[in-house]
Amino acid sequence: MIFSEKLQLIRKSKGMTQEDLAEKLAVSRQAVAKWESGQVYPDISNLIQISNLFNVTVDYLVRDQECMVSYENTEDNDLSKLIEFRLEANVNTYAAYMNETDSTRIDSHDFSYSSGPYIYHDTYVGSEKFAGEEAIWVDGKIQYAMNYLGRVLNQQFSGDFLKEALRKADQKMPYRGPEYYQSGEYTYKCSVTGDFSWFQGYEEIYCNNVKVYECYFHGGIIR
């Protein structure tokens, strides 16, 4: 993902308009619009202001996102194996129309998957506006959780496309879906700050350049 796309996604994840960002950076809205369209690139002083404002590094802003995941081992778990299991569970539950279980809460939708010492559970409520949580336990102890809140913005939204995009998550982006995925008239974009141990992100779907869906999420290692 290039700088112009990252800036637009991060700005939107904070609920800011181009005018809001321009005011905070003491530049014109037209300057922000040109940055986000890829016409021009901000100078180093503006890059530093952007990195401070959104709490991300300049390196993250200017380089393609190669890997946002930290593979440091902790005393309680092997983080890389935890990520591998999350990806395995992802393609065996909601995103793949599999392993739906009985509701754990009133009118909730629940999915569960296990492999060896790992157990994954995803539960959410709502439909066009929804909220939920994923969690992973290892040997009966909670290790990871991620909360999400999203909404459908347009009747052209496709739940099938969302699931298709979520199934494309990989080691580079194991949180929800990939940075970018396109199929036919639909485009999925996802931006994340942090790493698997502590992160927040924003995903959105466009249909013919009209935004039809958005979702905020955050999570990390639980101790």
C-alpha positions as CSV (number, residue, x, y, z in Angstrom):
1,M,0.0,0.0,0.0
2,I,1.5,3.4,-1.0
3,F,1.5,6.6,1.0
4,S,-1.5,8.2,-0.6
5,E,-3.7,5.1,0.2
6,K,-2.3,4.9,3.8
7,L,-2.9,8.5,4.5
8,Q,-6.5,8.3,3.3
9,L,-7.3,5.1,5.3
10,I,-5.6,6.3,8.5
11,R,-7.4,9.7,8.3
12,K,-10.8,8.0,7.9
13,S,-10.1,5.6,10.7
14,K,-9.8,8.6,13.0
15,G,-13.0,10.1,11.7
16,M,-11.3,13.1,10.2
17,T,-12.2,14.9,7.1
18,Q,-9.6,16.4,4.7
19,E,-10.4,19.8,6.2
20,D,-9.8,18.5,9.7
21,L,-6.4,17.2,8.8
22,A,-5.5,20.3,6.8
23,E,-6.3,22.5,9.8
24,K,-4.2,20.3,12.2
25,L,-1.2,20.4,9.8
26,A,-1.7,24.1,8.9
27,V,-1.9,23.4,5.2
28,S,-4.7,23.8,2.7
29,R,-7.4,21.2,2.1
30,Q,-6.2,21.1,-1.5
31,A,-2.7,20.0,-0.4
32,V,-4.2,17.1,1.6
33,A,-6.4,16.2,-1.4
34,K,-3.3,16.1,-3.7
35,W,-1.4,13.9,-1.2
36,E,-4.3,11.5,-1.1
37,S,-4.6,11.4,-4.8
38,G,-0.9,10.8,-5.3
39,Q,-0.3,13.9,-7.3
40,V,2.3,15.3,-4.9
41,Y,4.2,14.1,-1.8
42,P,4.4,16.0,1.5
43,D,7.8,17.4,2.6
44,I,9.6,15.9,5.5
45,S,8.2,18.4,8.0
46,N,4.7,17.5,7.1
47,L,5.5,13.8,7.2
48,I,6.8,14.2,10.7
49,Q,3.6,16.1,11.7
50,I,1.5,13.3,10.2
51,S,3.5,10.6,12.0
52,N,3.1,12.4,15.3
53,L,-0.6,13.1,14.8
54,F,-1.5,9.5,14.0
55,N,1.1,7.8,16.2
56,V,2.8,5.9,13.3
57,T,6.4,6.0,12.2
58,V,7.6,8.0,9.1
59,D,9.0,4.7,7.9
60,Y,5.6,3.1,7.9
61,L,4.1,6.1,6.0
62,V,6.7,6.1,3.2
63,R,7.4,2.4,2.7
64,D,5.1,-0.2,1.3
65,Q,3.8,-2.3,4.2
66,E,6.0,-5.3,4.1
67,C,5.2,-6.8,7.5
68,M,3.3,-5.3,10.4
69,V,3.6,-8.4,12.5
70,S,6.0,-8.9,15.4
71,Y,7.3,-12.4,15.9
72,E,8.8,-12.0,19.3
73,N,8.2,-14.9,21.6
74,T,6.6,-14.3,25.0
75,E,6.8,-16.4,28.1
76,D,3.2,-17.6,27.6
77,N,3.0,-18.4,23.8
78,D,4.6,-18.6,20.5
79,L,3.3,-15.5,18.7
80,S,3.9,-16.9,15.2
81,K,1.9,-20.1,15.9
82,L,-0.9,-18.0,17.4
83,I,-1.0,-16.0,14.1
84,E,-1.0,-19.1,12.1
85,F,-3.9,-20.5,14.1
86,R,-5.9,-17.3,13.7
87,L,-5.5,-17.5,9.9
88,E,-6.5,-21.2,10.0
89,A,-9.6,-20.4,12.1
90,N,-10.4,-17.5,9.8
91,V,-10.9,-19.8,6.8
92,N,-12.9,-22.3,8.9
93,T,-15.5,-20.1,10.4
94,Y,-17.5,-17.0,9.5
95,A,-15.5,-16.0,6.3
96,A,-16.0,-19.5,4.9
97,Y,-19.6,-20.1,6.1
98,M,-18.4,-22.8,8.4
99,N,-18.6,-24.0,12.0
100,E,-21.5,-21.8,13.2
101,T,-22.5,-22.8,16.8
102,D,-25.4,-22.1,19.2
103,S,-25.7,-18.5,20.4
104,T,-23.8,-17.6,23.5
105,R,-25.8,-14.4,24.0
106,I,-29.4,-13.4,23.1
107,D,-29.7,-13.2,19.3
108,S,-25.9,-13.5,18.7
109,H,-24.2,-15.2,15.9
110,D,-21.3,-17.5,17.0
111,F,-18.6,-19.5,15.3
112,S,-16.0,-21.8,16.9
113,Y,-13.0,-23.7,15.7
114,S,-10.3,-25.7,17.5
115,S,-7.0,-27.4,16.7
116,G,-4.8,-29.1,19.3
117,P,-4.4,-26.8,22.3
118,Y,-6.0,-23.8,20.4
119,I,-9.6,-22.7,20.6
120,Y,-11.1,-19.8,18.5
121,H,-14.5,-18.2,19.1
122,D,-16.1,-15.4,17.2
123,T,-19.4,-13.9,18.4
124,Y,-21.3,-10.8,17.0
125,V,-24.7,-9.1,17.3
126,G,-26.5,-7.1,14.7
127,S,-26.5,-7.2,10.9
128,E,-26.4,-3.9,9.0
129,K,-24.9,-2.4,12.1
130,F,-22.9,-4.9,14.1
131,A,-20.4,-5.4,16.9
132,G,-18.4,-8.5,17.9
133,E,-15.3,-10.1,19.3
134,E,-12.9,-12.8,18.3
135,A,-10.8,-14.6,21.0
136,I,-8.3,-17.4,21.1
137,W,-7.4,-19.6,24.0
138,V,-4.3,-21.8,24.3
139,D,-4.4,-24.7,26.8
140,G,-7.5,-23.2,28.3
141,K,-6.0,-19.8,28.8
142,I,-7.0,-16.6,27.0
143,Q,-4.2,-15.4,24.7
144,Y,-5.7,-13.0,22.2
145,A,-8.8,-10.9,21.6
146,M,-10.1,-8.5,18.9
147,N,-13.2,-6.3,19.0
148,Y,-14.9,-4.9,15.9
149,L,-17.7,-2.5,15.1
150,G,-19.0,-2.0,11.6
151,R,-21.9,-0.9,9.4
152,V,-23.3,-1.2,5.9
153,L,-23.5,2.1,4.2
154,N,-25.2,1.3,0.9
155,Q,-27.6,-1.4,-0.4
156,Q,-24.9,-2.4,-3.0
157,F,-22.9,-4.0,-0.1
158,S,-22.1,-7.7,-0.7
159,G,-21.6,-9.9,2.3
160,D,-20.3,-12.6,0.0
161,F,-17.5,-10.2,-1.2
162,L,-16.7,-9.3,2.4
163,K,-16.2,-13.0,3.3
164,E,-14.2,-13.5,0.2
165,A,-11.9,-10.6,1.1
166,L,-11.5,-11.8,4.7
167,R,-10.4,-15.2,3.5
168,K,-7.4,-13.4,1.8
169,A,-5.8,-12.5,5.2
170,D,-2.2,-13.7,5.4
171,Q,0.9,-13.5,7.6
172,K,1.4,-9.9,6.4
173,M,-2.1,-8.9,7.5
174,P,-3.6,-11.4,9.9
175,Y,-6.0,-9.1,11.6
176,R,-9.1,-9.0,9.4
177,G,-8.4,-9.0,5.6
178,P,-5.5,-8.0,3.3
179,E,-4.4,-4.4,2.7
180,Y,-6.1,-4.4,-0.7
181,Y,-8.3,-6.8,-2.6
182,Q,-10.4,-6.3,-5.7
183,S,-12.9,-8.5,-7.5
184,G,-15.2,-7.3,-10.2
185,E,-16.9,-4.0,-9.1
186,Y,-15.9,-4.4,-5.5
187,T,-12.7,-3.2,-3.7
188,Y,-11.6,-4.0,-0.1
189,K,-9.1,-1.8,1.7
190,C,-7.6,-2.3,5.2
191,S,-5.2,-0.2,7.3
192,V,-3.6,-1.2,10.6
193,T,-1.4,0.6,13.0
194,G,0.6,-1.5,15.5
195,D,1.4,-5.2,15.4
196,F,-0.4,-8.4,16.4
197,S,0.4,-7.9,20.1
198,W,-1.4,-4.5,20.1
199,F,-3.2,-2.9,17.1
200,Q,-6.1,-0.9,15.8
201,G,-7.4,-0.8,12.3
202,Y,-10.1,0.2,9.8
203,E,-11.5,-1.7,6.8
204,E,-13.8,-0.4,4.1
205,I,-15.4,-1.7,0.9
206,Y,-16.2,0.2,-2.3
207,C,-18.6,-0.7,-5.1
208,N,-17.8,1.3,-8.3
209,N,-16.0,3.9,-6.2
210,V,-18.9,4.3,-3.7
211,K,-18.1,3.3,-0.1
212,V,-20.7,0.7,0.9
213,Y,-19.2,-0.7,4.2
214,E,-16.8,0.2,7.0
215,C,-15.5,-1.5,10.1
216,Y,-13.3,-0.4,13.0
217,F,-11.4,-2.9,15.0
218,H,-8.7,-3.2,17.7
219,G,-7.1,-6.0,19.6
220,G,-3.9,-7.7,20.8
221,I,-2.4,-10.2,23.2
222,I,-4.3,-10.7,26.4
223,R,-2.4,-11.4,29.7
